[in-house]
Amino acid sequence: MRNRKDDLGDVVVVTGVGGMGSAVARRLGSGRTLILADHSRERLDQVVAELGAEGYAAHGVPTDVSDRASVERLARTAAEQGRITAVVHTAGVAAATAPVGRILDVDLLGTVYAIEAFEKVAVRGTSLVCVASLARHMASIDGEDEAALATAPAEELLGLKAVRALGDDPTAAYILAKRANHVRVQAAALAWNRLGARINTISPGVIATAMARAEADSDADGHMLGMLDACGAGRPGTPGEIADAVAFLTGPEARYITGSDLLVDGGQAAWIRRHMRRPG
């Protein structure tokens, strides 16, 4: 017996319609229903209109990822449109532009809400990719704290020892949140496997987006851009390159990849670990 959703076709959900989100939507959206989500209604309407003019079946759902109920509404709305084949969670804020509280609400809790909400509507073949960061590979968190970040209920996360110890350091909060993104994905992989679905993170390095430009502008010493030269890449990555990596992770070639992280950074992490000279 055919499922009604089979007749509605495939659905792709993208949260965050900035540089990476828009590139992912274009890469994955052909012939599928695109559900786009963003907290900015103005920006969301603009991107939906642009994609519609290019022939995509794009629909906007204003969503605050720091609000569990808002994310759950997004998941239900997407499921009503057909069979969810891919969910790409790009929504996030950066240390250069947001205080600690906002980083934890959006980058930490928002990812937890996305994982949990879309698990409820995932079907066989659904693939969720959460955008983490190169920064998560730089985290230094002890095993006990990491286990808590991976499995504690969402309502307990902000009270964890490692979170309380952040103080007012946005960079430390961002690194912790992005590390938490991956360990949450690792912990969720079993439940997603049992659904016949997959879940992974992707960790971009410096990518040419508005968020990265804001970070570069706040980096008075030029460390971020200097690292691109030092590691040999010589340039930032492009949103299209992230979209290509996401297409792989959500596609049939990656059907045996779940609970994992794909580092797309032009060699920045490798340089930091093996070649960067440490003070002293």
ABEGO torsion letter per residue (X at the ends): XBBAAAAAEBBBBBBEABAAAAAAAAAAABGBBBBBBBABAAAAAAAAAAAAAAGBBBBBBBBBAABAAAAAAAAAAAAAAEBBABBBBABBBBAAABBAAAAAAAAAAAAAAAAAAAAAABBBGBBBBBBBBAAAAABBBBAAAAAAAAABBAAAAAABAAAAAAEABAAAAAAAAAAAAAAAAAAAAAAAAAAGBBBBBBBBBBBBBAAAAAAAAABAAGAAAAAAAAAGAGBBBBAAAAAAAAAAAABAAAAABBGBBBBBAGGAAAAAAAABBBBX
